[in-house]
Amino acid sequence: MTLFPVDDPDKVAFTGVLPAGPRPFVLGEGQGEKSLVFDQLFEILLSGDETDDQFGAWTMKARQGDRIPAHVHLKTHEFFYVVDGEISVWMDDQAGYHSKTTLTTGDFAYVPAGIVHAFKIENTTTVFGAGSAGFERFFHAIGQKTDATEPQGIFVPDFSVMRAAGEKYATIFMPEFRFRD
């Protein structure tokens, strides 16, 4: 079952990087599909194309920064595993569960679909993440393609771009949402 667009134009620019089918492959460090989103470098390692629409996997590298806006993924389950560094994660189910947790190297957090969440990089950090197939293209839809292997600069997408990506990938941005700290 495909949750997101099969003919996604956001993957066209990366044709040839990933095999686009369930075939074995190996990527060296920094060889995935990369986009800069705000001050974070996302690298797609595996997409729904390679997993028969089961899941996608990526890394995110960033330096210390501001908390990203609160948002909720309506169809996507995702997780964060801290490879190195420190990231604070806020989660709220709007029904009684709310938390703020600072994850450090080796820590893990799971965010089911429908949970409002946000994160803040506390110091230089690398996170491994995975989510429902197709969602990984969200990072390309709101980001700027790059060949960089470390986060460089800042790319702030136009709000109209963020809104369009949110509609396409069932993500609602909630900048007014207040987490209980």
Secondary structure, DSSP 8 states (H G I E B T S, - for coil): --SS-TT-GGGGGGBTTB-SSS------TT-SEEEEEBTEEEEEEE-TTTTTSSEEEEEEEE-S------EEESS--EEEEEEEEEEEEEEE-SSS-EEEEEEETT-EEEE-TT-EEEEEEEEEEEEEEEEETTGGGHHHHHSEE---SS--S-B---HHHHHHHHHHTTEEE-TT-----
